[in-house]
Structures are given as C-alpha cells and as structure tokens.
Amino acid sequence: MISVKKPYIITRNKVIMDYVRIYCDTPEKLLRSPLFLDLVDRFIERAAARGSALFAFLLETLPQLKRKDLPAYMANLLRLLASHTSAEITAMNSDFGPVLSHKEELHELVEELYNYWRRFERFLYLEAPKRQEATNSELHGVQFIKSNEDFKNLVLYVYRSIAQNITGSSPRVYRQLPSGANMGMLTEQIDWMCPGLYSSLAQVPFIRLSLVNPPVIFYPRSNQRKGAFEEIDGLSQSALRVDPTEWFCYPAKVGELTAFIFFHQDFISLALSLSNLFEIAGYEDVRNRKPDLIMLFGLQGQALKSDTVFFEDKDNNILTGLVGYSEEVDYFGYFKKMALTLHNIAMLKRGRLPVHGAMVHVRLKDGAQANVVIVGDSGAGKSETIEAFRTLNTEDICDLKIIFDDMGSIGIDADGRVAGYGTEIGAFVRLDDLEAGYAYEEIDRSIFMNPDKINARLIIPVTRYNHVIKGYPVDFLLYANNYEQIDDDHSVVELFKSDEEALEVFRSGARLAKGTTDEKGLVHTYFANPFGAPQRRDIHEMQAKLYFGHMFRAEVKVGQVRTRLGIGGFEHIGPRAAAMGLLQAIRESKG
C-alpha cells in the first residue's frame, strides 16, 4: 500500500498545507474545509482549557449544546456570516439568535479566532508534475505564486466579511496583515542517482521554488547550539529509513558543492529558512545526479551516537550528516553548521583550507581596494565588523561586496594566487550585535528567530551566488580577537611577522564566548573552527602550514583585528572601530 501525504498537518504550532488537496476558491469552500473545522475545534478546546471569558460566553449563551457540538455550531454560523448579516441569519434560523444578539462578544470571538490562526507558523506547498527532462517550469512557478496570493486574499476577505456582517459596519482602518502562508514551496519528484544505502530517500520530493511573505518571525524551541558534530564509523540502511510522506528535501548549493538536505516536516520553518542562506540547486544539479553531501534532519527511532553525527561514505563518495529529532536541535544553527561541517571536510579532501570567517571586497573612493578575510568562531565579531563597514561614511567607501559571511575556503586560483571562496548567499547574525535599526531597515527580506530572547537571530541574504563561487584573491587574512582591549601595546589591526607567529594565534582560536553556544568565558577552538577542522586535524594542519607559508611568500597581510565584541559595552563601538582600523590598513597597504 502506497502512503500519501495528508491534506494538511498541524504540528508543533505549525500548519502545513497541500494546496491541491485543500484547494478553496470561494468563502463557502474555505469555511467547509476540514482544516477550518479542525481549527475551530482546537480554538474552542484552547479557550475551554484556559477558562477564558469567550468560552464562558458560549456556554452561557448556548446552554442546550454539549461541548462536542460547539465547533460544528460555530462553523455553521461563521459560514452564514460570510455572506449574510446578523438580521438575515436570525430571520432564516432562530437557533442562531441568542449568539447573534451579543454582537460585541461575537465580534471579539471572531477576532480571537483570526489571531489564533495567524499565530501558527503557516506553510503552503504545491507539488508540480514530475518531469522527464530539464524542461522550462516557469509556468508552475507562476501558478504557485498566484495560488499563494489567492489563498491569502481569500482568508482576508472571509475574515473581513464576517466581521462586517456581525457589526453592521465597515472598519475605518484596513490592515493588510499576513493572513495566508508565511512561506511556501513548489515541490517536485525528481529521479536522482540514489545509491542503495539511501533508497528510502528516493521518493522524497524536492523543493524547486520557495516563497517568503515577510515579515517572517519564527519561534523555535531552542536558542543556541550545543556540543560538537561527532563522526561515526558506520551507517546502515535502516538508520536512514524515513517516511517520504513526512519528509521534504531542500537541494542546496553549499559553495560549489551540491547538498541534498532532507528534513522532517516538523522542522519545516528552519528548513525553509535556508532559502535566505543557501542557493537552491537547479534541476540539472539533481536530475540523475549524485550529491556531494547528504543531510537528514529530524530522524526518529534511530539509535544515534548523539543528536548530531556524520559519516564519510567512501564507497559512494558522499559525506552524510544525521540530526536526531529533539527539541534541543530545534535551532537554525544545527541546519547551517552541519551542512558547513560536511562542506569543510569535503574541501580538505580537495586540497583547500576551510575558513570559519567572513570575506568582503572593499573599494574606497581614493582608489584603494582590498579583499579582506576575517576569521573567528561564533560571536568573535567577524560578521559585525563587516556589517560596520556598511554604516561608515559613504564618502570613504564606494563599493562593498560580501563574498561570504560565515564559512568559506582558501584555495589557489588559475593564476596561482591565494583566493577565497564562499558557501552561503546569506548570513545568520545576532540581532543584538547589529547597529540599532538595521534589522528593521531589512525587515522586508529577513527571517527573524526568537527576536524576544537572548541570542535573537535573523537570516538575511547578503550576496549573490556568482560572487560566492568566483574566487577572490586574498589581500588580508585577519583573526577576530574579541577579548583584548586596545592600548599602547595592542593596536586595532596587528600584522604578524611570520607564518609561525600567525599559526600560533589561529591555531589557539581564543575568544570570549557570547552565549551563541553553551560555552562561557574565554574558550579555545582549534583554528576557531569546530566544523570539520578538529575532526580532520591532521590534514587540516598540513593544509594550514602550506597555505600560511604561501601567503607570507606572496606578501598577503596576515594578522589580527581586535573587535572587542566579547567585552561589555563594546558590542557596537568595538566592531565599528575595527572597521575604521581596517580602512586605514587598506589605505596604508596601497599607499
């Protein structure tokens, strides 16, 4: 028996809807849908559990009805209110008279039901017909976007119609609140070169297009990443068994690599947020192809060594990451960092040096320019320093191009130069460490995560994929020192005199933890990069010595920049001063 996806799923404060199977193009169809009746039932159950005044109103007004009959009664009433006034309904059916005579209370109930719907994280998907070749699928994309808009407009229209028919008047202020789906996705079944070990994944649909309706705010259960990604020495077919009706795949371009990121539907808010971080791989990257990386997020029932493990599948030349199903991993950092760990190990195998840092191309109006790489672990100030460039006087900077914001690699380009390559088109940054107001300037593109909590984050696109993979020659490679003050002995930017001196600082990986992980105080991480470097320390050490030696011979400026991000009171002025110091260093280097 072949199982099929359900028309909708309500799970972990999420509503996931198959648009084809819940299709509604009229108020009548919407208000007769199983999803609407389910929501009314859940709403009344919630009101009863809380002992709310609205539930008391229903009991007092409708004493003849049992609790189990209330949802159907209210659904019928709301269907009538979508197209008739209170007076018309009372004339047609006196059973609704007692409730309709209390306009204020009924209007408040409708408002609360509408708000209850909007508090869910809402996702809509449409599965396109399976193709046999890489034909143009723009038509399906257009249809999907229109379907999303139609659904949003229908929900808003029904809500307003009901409210007006209760009160007998139109509102004086219309607020175009997001009423449909927060995010949507067009999916498609695509045949890929699936080794036998991964056979249960063959029927999982791929995301071909994603849609974001900003502002998007999600509230995952966890707000920091804990522990490390552990390597396992074996992987069985049973450990990868999933129900394809409950899983989707986000095919991502992680730098030059193709990653198939499979996820359980309960983690859809985190997974679709990847749209702001990784380029979606093209059809030609999936069809009859084998990925470089595979990741499964939300595995249930498998006895994993820990919640986050990875396996180097040498037989199939695939690096595979596994993340278990738990509330602890309900944090976007696990999606991002597991994918980047797999990327980094793959880069080491290909002769590159992975870099946990950010890279930016800066061009000044006086003609000076440089490609700057800032290396540092989470909370060291690399992203914040680059972001500070944006707020500096525009009289100084005429072009600022981000190459990567968190993870990249260093290689040798066709001209024999040390060059930087990126992985992501977006950034996952701490809200607290951005300049005041910046997050709101970018609210139309951002996805916010737990904005009311410590380590609040936003995911925002910052560059284009062609810049990520192009390869930019490195002029500066700087370690982000977030724990030392600036004084007579410590300048903002300090250049090292030898590769041995540089390697000692980078290898130490010191920083003051900022609460982005479960670490506290001054901590040390090998090369500020727990994502692949410690797991492959021998080959990483060899590559680091090779590249640092090459950079000093090529007169690349290697040093450290003191961001002071870990020091209280310097969260904003530290990165800004670091950016100003870097501008001065760029001018001097070209002088």
MARZA-317515 format. One line per 8 residues: number of its first residue (from 1); their letters; for each residue x, y, z of C-alpha. Coordinates in nm, 2 decimals, padded with zeros to 4 digits. Last residue first. Layout:
# MARZA-317515
NUM) a) X Y Z; ...;
END
This chain:
# MARZA-317515
591) gkseriaq) 05.00 05.38 -00.04; 04.81 05.06 -00.12; 04.88 04.89 00.21; 04.84 05.21 00.40; 04.49 05.27 00.26; 04.38 04.92 00.34; 04.52 04.95 00.70; 04.32 05.27 00.75;
583) llgmaaar) 04.01 05.11 00.63; 04.08 04.82 00.86; 04.11 05.05 01.16; 03.78 05.20 01.08; 03.62 04.86 01.06; 03.77 04.76 01.40; 03.64 05.09 01.55; 03.29 04.99 01.43;
575) pgihefgg) 03.33 04.64 01.55; 03.42 04.77 01.90; 03.17 05.05 01.91; 02.87 04.82 01.88; 02.92 04.54 02.13; 03.19 04.74 02.32; 03.00 04.79 02.64; 03.09 04.45 02.79;
567) iglrtrvq) 03.39 04.29 02.62; 03.32 04.00 02.39; 03.28 04.22 02.08; 03.62 04.37 02.14; 03.68 04.36 01.76; 04.06 04.35 01.78; 04.19 04.27 01.43; 04.46 04.00 01.38;
559) gvkvearf) 04.74 03.94 01.14; 04.82 03.81 00.79; 04.89 04.06 00.51; 04.94 03.86 00.18; 05.30 03.91 00.08; 05.31 03.61 -00.16; 05.57 03.44 00.05; 05.36 03.51 00.36;
551) mhgfylka) 05.05 03.37 00.19; 05.23 03.05 00.06; 05.36 02.97 00.41; 05.01 03.02 00.55; 04.87 02.80 00.28; 05.10 02.50 00.33; 05.10 02.52 00.71; 04.72 02.53 00.71;
543) qmehidrr) 04.70 02.24 00.47; 04.91 02.01 00.68; 04.73 02.11 01.00; 04.39 02.05 00.83; 04.51 01.70 00.71; 04.60 01.60 01.07; 04.30 01.78 01.23; 04.03 01.62 01.03;
535) qpagfpna) 03.75 01.62 01.30; 03.91 01.92 01.46; 03.89 02.12 01.13; 03.55 02.00 01.02; 03.31 02.24 01.19; 03.48 02.33 01.52; 03.65 02.62 01.35; 03.82 02.89 01.55;
527) fythvlgk) 04.15 02.74 01.42; 04.13 02.48 01.70; 03.87 02.62 01.95; 03.98 02.80 02.27; 03.75 02.94 02.53; 03.75 03.26 02.74; 03.42 03.27 02.93; 03.11 03.05 02.86;
519) edttgkal) 03.02 02.78 02.61; 02.67 02.65 02.55; 02.66 02.82 02.21; 02.57 03.18 02.10; 02.62 03.29 02.46; 02.90 03.54 02.37; 03.20 03.32 02.44; 03.52 03.52 02.48;
511) ragsrfve) 03.76 03.41 02.21; 04.08 03.21 02.15; 04.14 03.00 01.84; 04.48 02.87 01.95; 04.56 02.75 01.60; 04.50 03.10 01.46; 04.73 03.26 01.71; 05.01 03.01 01.68;
503) laeedskf) 04.97 02.99 01.30; 05.03 03.36 01.27; 05.35 03.35 01.47; 05.48 03.05 01.27; 05.38 03.23 00.94; 05.60 03.52 01.03; 05.58 03.89 01.11; 05.22 03.91 01.21;
495) levvshdd) 05.01 04.22 01.14; 04.82 04.40 01.41; 04.49 04.59 01.34; 04.32 04.77 01.63; 04.65 04.82 01.81; 04.76 04.64 02.13; 05.06 04.75 02.33; 04.97 05.12 02.38;
487) diqeynna) 04.60 05.02 02.43; 04.32 04.84 02.25; 04.14 04.59 02.47; 04.16 04.21 02.42; 03.87 03.96 02.41; 03.71 03.98 02.06; 04.02 03.89 01.85; 03.90 03.83 01.50;
479) yllfdvpy) 04.20 03.68 01.32; 04.29 03.86 01.00; 04.37 03.74 00.64; 04.42 04.05 00.42; 04.49 04.06 00.04; 04.31 03.74 -00.06; 04.24 03.69 -00.43; 03.87 03.65 -00.50;
471) gkivhnyr) 03.72 03.31 -00.61; 03.41 03.32 -00.82; 03.20 03.07 -00.62; 03.03 03.31 -00.37; 03.03 03.61 -00.60; 02.82 03.42 -00.86; 02.59 03.31 -00.58; 02.48 03.66 -00.49;
463) tvpiilra) 02.54 03.84 -00.16; 02.38 03.94 00.17; 02.06 03.74 00.21; 01.92 03.77 00.57; 01.87 03.53 00.85; 01.80 03.70 01.18; 01.89 03.60 01.53; 01.80 03.65 01.89;
455) nikdpnmf) 02.09 03.53 02.11; 01.89 03.62 02.42; 01.52 03.62 02.36; 01.24 03.84 02.21; 01.35 03.81 01.85; 01.32 03.43 01.86; 01.43 03.38 01.50; 01.37 03.65 01.25;
447) isrdieey) 01.36 03.59 00.87; 01.48 03.90 00.68; 01.39 04.04 00.34; 01.12 04.30 00.42; 01.26 04.36 00.76; 01.59 04.50 00.62; 01.55 04.85 00.76; 01.41 04.69 01.07;
439) aygaeldd) 01.72 04.48 01.13; 01.94 04.79 01.08; 01.76 05.00 01.34; 02.03 04.99 01.60; 02.36 04.86 01.46; 02.37 04.48 01.47; 02.51 04.29 01.77; 02.18 04.23 01.95;
431) lrvfagie) 02.02 04.08 01.64; 02.28 03.81 01.62; 02.36 03.70 01.26; 02.27 03.42 01.03; 02.40 03.55 00.69; 02.31 03.48 00.33; 02.44 03.37 -00.01; 02.64 03.09 00.16;
423) tgygavrg) 02.95 02.88 00.08; 03.23 03.12 -00.01; 03.56 03.10 -00.20; 03.88 03.29 -00.11; 04.19 03.30 -00.33; 04.56 03.25 -00.28; 04.71 03.33 -00.62; 04.85 03.08 -00.87;
415) dadigisg) 04.68 03.24 -01.17; 04.42 02.96 -01.20; 04.32 03.01 -00.84; 04.48 02.85 -00.53; 04.24 02.77 -00.25; 04.10 02.92 00.07; 03.76 02.81 00.19; 03.44 02.97 00.31;
407) mddfiikl) 03.22 03.00 00.61; 03.04 03.28 00.80; 02.97 03.58 00.58; 03.10 03.51 00.24; 03.20 03.72 -00.06; 03.04 04.04 00.06; 03.08 04.33 -00.18; 03.13 04.69 -00.06;
399) dcidetnl) 03.18 04.96 -00.32; 03.23 05.34 -00.29; 03.36 05.36 00.06; 03.51 05.67 00.21; 03.25 05.94 00.14; 02.99 05.68 00.23; 03.08 05.74 00.59; 03.07 05.41 00.78;
391) trfaeite) 02.75 05.23 00.84; 02.80 04.95 00.58; 03.16 04.89 00.70; 03.01 04.80 01.04; 02.85 04.50 00.88; 03.20 04.37 00.81; 03.29 04.41 01.18; 02.96 04.25 01.29;
383) skgagsdg) 03.02 03.95 01.07; 03.37 03.88 01.21; 03.28 03.98 01.57; 03.40 03.68 01.77; 03.05 03.57 01.85; 03.07 03.23 01.67; 03.43 03.15 01.59; 03.67 03.38 01.40;
375) vivvnaqa) 03.85 03.45 01.08; 03.82 03.79 00.90; 03.91 03.77 00.53; 03.97 04.10 00.34; 03.98 04.16 -00.03; 04.13 04.50 -00.09; 04.08 04.84 -00.25; 04.25 05.18 -00.26;
367) gdklrvhv) 04.12 05.41 -00.54; 04.05 05.72 -00.32; 03.69 05.64 -00.33; 03.75 05.32 -00.15; 03.69 04.96 -00.27; 03.62 04.69 -00.02; 03.57 04.32 -00.11; 03.45 04.12 00.19;
359) maghvplr) 03.52 03.79 00.35; 03.38 03.63 00.66; 03.51 03.36 00.89; 03.53 02.99 00.96; 03.78 02.91 00.69; 03.82 02.57 00.52; 04.17 02.51 00.36; 04.15 02.36 00.02;
351) grklmain) 04.31 02.04 -00.12; 04.00 01.86 -00.24; 03.98 01.63 00.07; 04.00 01.94 00.29; 03.71 02.09 00.09; 03.50 01.79 00.15; 03.56 01.81 00.53; 03.46 02.17 00.52;
343) hltlamkk) 03.14 02.11 00.32; 03.03 01.84 00.57; 03.09 02.08 00.86; 02.91 02.35 00.66; 02.59 02.15 00.63; 02.60 02.05 01.00; 02.66 02.42 01.08; 02.36 02.56 00.90;
335) fygfydve) 02.09 02.31 00.99; 02.21 02.30 01.36; 02.23 02.68 01.38; 01.86 02.70 01.28; 01.76 02.58 01.62; 01.51 02.29 01.70; 01.81 02.07 01.79; 01.73 02.07 02.16;
327) esygvlgt) 01.36 02.00 02.09; 01.45 01.65 01.96; 01.45 01.45 01.64; 01.81 01.34 01.55; 02.05 01.51 01.31; 02.24 01.30 01.06; 02.51 01.42 00.83; 02.64 01.23 00.52;
319) linndkde) 02.95 01.29 00.32; 02.92 01.12 -00.01; 03.19 00.94 -00.22; 02.97 00.64 -00.27; 03.20 00.38 -00.12; 03.38 00.64 00.10; 03.06 00.73 00.29; 03.21 00.97 00.54;
311) ffvtdskl) 02.96 00.97 00.83; 02.82 01.25 01.04; 02.67 01.28 01.38; 02.44 01.53 01.56; 02.19 01.41 01.82; 02.44 01.17 01.96; 02.56 00.81 01.90; 02.24 00.76 01.70;
303) aqgqlgfl) 01.99 00.49 01.79; 01.73 00.56 01.52; 01.37 00.60 01.63; 01.32 00.94 01.48; 01.54 01.13 01.24; 01.48 01.50 01.23; 01.73 01.64 00.99; 01.89 01.42 00.73;
295) mildpkrn) 02.19 01.56 00.54; 02.35 01.44 00.22; 02.66 01.60 00.06; 02.83 01.57 -00.27; 02.51 01.48 -00.44; 02.46 01.21 -00.71; 02.30 01.33 -01.03; 02.02 01.18 -01.25;
287) rvdeygai) 01.82 01.50 -01.21; 01.95 01.70 -00.91; 02.21 01.96 -01.03; 02.02 01.99 -01.36; 01.71 02.09 -01.17; 01.90 02.38 -01.01; 02.02 02.39 -00.66; 01.85 02.64 -00.42;
279) eflnslsl) 02.11 02.90 -00.32; 02.19 02.87 00.05; 02.12 03.12 00.33; 01.79 03.31 00.28; 01.62 03.00 00.14; 01.76 02.80 00.43; 01.47 02.95 00.62; 01.27 02.67 00.45;
271) alsifdqh) 01.45 02.42 00.67; 01.40 02.61 01.00; 01.03 02.65 00.95; 00.99 02.30 00.81; 01.13 02.13 01.12; 00.81 01.93 01.20; 00.80 01.82 00.83; 01.11 01.60 00.87;
263) ffifatle) 01.41 01.72 00.67; 01.63 01.61 00.38; 01.91 01.84 00.28; 02.05 01.73 -00.05; 02.38 01.91 -00.08; 02.55 02.01 -00.41; 02.90 02.15 -00.37; 03.04 02.47 -00.54;
255) gvkapycf) 02.96 02.68 -00.23; 02.69 02.50 -00.05; 02.44 02.48 -00.33; 02.13 02.34 -00.17; 01.86 02.09 -00.26; 01.59 02.12 00.02; 01.43 01.78 00.05; 01.09 01.71 00.21;
247) wetpdvrl) 00.98 01.45 00.46; 00.65 01.33 00.61; 00.51 01.14 00.31; 00.86 01.01 00.24; 00.85 00.80 00.56; 01.22 00.77 00.66; 01.47 00.49 00.68; 01.83 00.62 00.71;
239) asqslgdi) 01.93 00.42 01.01; 01.78 00.11 00.85; 02.02 00.14 00.56; 02.31 00.12 00.80; 02.59 00.37 00.86; 02.94 00.30 01.00; 03.24 00.47 01.15; 03.06 00.76 01.32;
231) eefagkrq) 03.19 01.12 01.34; 03.07 01.35 01.61; 02.93 01.70 01.55; 03.00 01.90 01.86; 02.81 02.01 02.17; 02.53 02.27 02.20; 02.37 02.52 01.96; 02.16 02.80 02.10;
223) nsrpyfiv) 01.80 02.93 02.10; 01.59 02.61 02.13; 01.21 02.57 02.08; 01.20 02.76 01.75; 00.99 03.08 01.75; 00.96 03.21 01.39; 00.91 03.56 01.26; 00.86 03.63 00.89;
215) ppnvlslr) 00.79 03.99 00.78; 00.77 03.90 00.51; 00.59 03.66 00.28; 00.86 03.42 00.16; 00.82 03.18 -00.14; 01.04 02.88 -00.22; 01.10 02.72 -00.55; 01.21 02.37 -00.66;
207) ifpvqals) 01.18 02.19 -00.33; 01.25 01.82 -00.38; 01.00 01.54 -00.30; 01.11 01.23 -00.10; 01.07 00.92 -00.31; 01.44 00.82 -00.34; 01.51 00.88 00.03; 01.43 00.53 00.14;
199) sylgpcmw) 01.70 00.41 -00.11; 01.99 00.58 00.07; 02.22 00.28 00.11; 02.12 00.16 -00.23; 02.28 00.46 -00.40; 02.04 00.73 -00.54; 02.14 00.88 -00.87; 01.84 01.12 -00.88;
191) diqetlmg) 01.49 01.10 -01.01; 01.29 01.41 -00.93; 00.95 01.44 -00.76; 00.86 01.80 -00.74; 00.79 02.07 -00.48; 00.68 02.43 -00.50; 00.73 02.59 -00.16; 00.55 02.84 00.06;
183) mnagsplq) 00.63 03.06 00.35; 00.42 03.27 00.60; 00.11 03.13 00.44; -00.22 03.32 00.43; -00.32 03.61 00.66; -00.03 03.84 00.66; -00.20 04.16 00.78; -00.32 04.41 00.53;
175) ryvrpssg) -00.47 04.65 00.80; -00.78 04.83 00.69; -00.87 05.13 00.91; -01.22 05.28 00.91; -01.38 04.94 00.96; -01.71 04.87 00.78; -02.04 04.85 00.97; -02.31 04.60 01.06;
167) tinqaisr) -02.11 04.46 01.34; -02.16 04.09 01.27; -02.18 04.12 00.89; -01.87 04.34 00.89; -01.66 04.09 01.09; -01.77 03.80 00.87; -01.68 03.98 00.55; -01.35 04.10 00.69;
159) yvylvlnk) -01.24 03.74 00.79; -01.36 03.60 00.46; -01.18 03.86 00.25; -00.85 03.81 00.45; -00.86 03.43 00.41; -00.94 03.47 00.03; -00.66 03.72 -00.02; -00.40 03.49 00.13;
151) fdenskif) -00.52 03.19 -00.06; -00.52 03.38 -00.39; -00.17 03.51 -00.33; -00.04 03.17 -00.26; -00.21 03.03 -00.57; -00.07 03.31 -00.78; 00.28 03.23 -00.67; 00.23 02.86 -00.74;
143) qvghlesn) 00.08 02.92 -01.08; 00.38 03.14 -01.17; 00.62 02.87 -01.06; 00.43 02.61 -01.25; 00.46 02.82 -01.56; 00.83 02.87 -01.51; 00.89 02.50 -01.54; 01.12 02.50 -01.85;
135) taeqrkpa) 01.21 02.15 -01.94; 01.50 01.97 -01.78; 01.38 01.62 -01.87; 01.13 01.36 -01.76; 00.93 01.59 -01.55; 00.71 01.51 -01.25; 00.40 01.72 -01.21; 00.44 02.01 -00.96;
127) elylfref) 00.36 01.96 -00.60; 00.22 02.27 -00.43; 00.31 02.37 -00.08; 00.17 02.61 00.18; 00.32 02.68 00.52; 00.18 02.86 00.82; 00.36 02.92 01.15; 00.05 02.95 01.38;
119) rrwynyle) -00.02 03.28 01.55; -00.23 03.39 01.25; -00.49 03.12 01.31; -00.53 03.22 01.67; -00.55 03.58 01.57; -00.84 03.50 01.34; -01.01 03.30 01.62; -00.95 03.59 01.86;
111) evlehlee) -01.11 03.84 01.62; -01.41 03.61 01.56; -01.46 03.58 01.94; -01.44 03.96 01.98; -01.70 04.00 01.72; -01.92 03.75 01.90; -01.88 03.93 02.23; -01.96 04.27 02.08;
103) khslvpgf) -02.25 04.15 01.87; -02.44 03.97 02.15; -02.78 03.93 01.98; -02.61 03.70 01.72; -02.54 03.44 01.99; -02.90 03.41 02.11; -03.05 03.44 01.76; -02.86 03.15 01.60;
95) dsnmatie) -03.13 02.89 01.66; -03.38 03.14 01.51; -03.28 03.04 01.16; -03.37 03.24 00.85; -03.47 03.56 01.02; -03.18 03.54 01.26; -02.95 03.49 00.96; -03.08 03.80 00.78;
87) asthsall) -03.05 04.01 01.09; -02.69 03.90 01.16; -02.60 03.99 00.80; -02.54 03.73 00.53; -02.25 03.61 00.31; -01.96 03.52 00.54; -02.19 03.52 00.84; -02.36 03.20 00.72;
79) rllnamya) -02.03 03.02 00.71; -01.95 03.16 01.05; -02.27 03.02 01.20; -02.21 02.68 01.05; -01.85 02.67 01.19; -01.98 02.79 01.53; -02.24 02.51 01.55; -01.99 02.25 01.43;
71) pldkrklq) -01.73 02.36 01.69; -01.99 02.37 01.98; -02.13 02.02 01.94; -01.86 01.84 02.14; -01.90 02.08 02.43; -02.28 02.00 02.46; -02.53 02.25 02.33; -02.85 02.35 02.51;
63) pltellfa) -02.67 02.60 02.73; -02.58 02.81 02.43; -02.55 03.17 02.55; -02.40 03.08 02.89; -02.16 02.81 02.75; -02.06 03.04 02.46; -01.99 03.33 02.68; -01.79 03.12 02.93;
55) flasgraa) -01.57 03.01 02.63; -01.51 03.38 02.55; -01.44 03.46 02.91; -01.15 03.22 02.91; -01.13 02.90 03.12; -00.78 02.84 02.98; -00.86 02.48 02.89; -01.20 02.58 02.75;
47) areifrdv) -01.04 02.85 02.53; -00.79 02.60 02.40; -01.06 02.35 02.32; -01.26 02.62 02.14; -00.96 02.71 01.93; -00.88 02.35 01.86; -01.23 02.28 01.74; -01.24 02.60 01.53;
39) ldlflpsr) -00.90 02.50 01.37; -01.03 02.15 01.29; -01.34 02.29 01.13; -01.13 02.52 00.92; -00.89 02.24 00.82; -01.17 02.00 00.73; -01.29 02.26 00.47; -01.64 02.40 00.48;
31) llkeptdc) -01.53 02.75 00.56; -01.29 02.76 00.28; -01.53 02.61 00.03; -01.80 02.86 00.12; -01.56 03.15 00.11; -01.47 03.05 -00.25; -01.15 02.93 -00.43; -01.05 02.66 -00.19;
23) yirvydmi) -00.79 02.39 -00.26; -00.72 02.18 00.04; -00.59 01.89 -00.16; -00.41 02.09 -00.43; -00.27 02.34 -00.17; -00.11 02.07 00.05; -00.10 02.26 00.38; 00.15 02.26 00.67;
15) vknrtiiy) 00.02 02.43 00.98; 00.28 02.48 01.25; 00.25 02.52 01.63; 00.44 02.20 01.69; 00.22 02.00 01.44; -00.09 02.07 01.24; -00.08 01.87 00.91; -00.28 01.93 00.60;
7) pkkvsim) -00.41 01.74 00.30; -00.22 01.43 00.42; 00.07 01.30 00.22; 00.02 00.96 00.05; 00.10 00.61 00.16; 00.14 00.34 -00.11; 00.00 00.00 00.00;
END
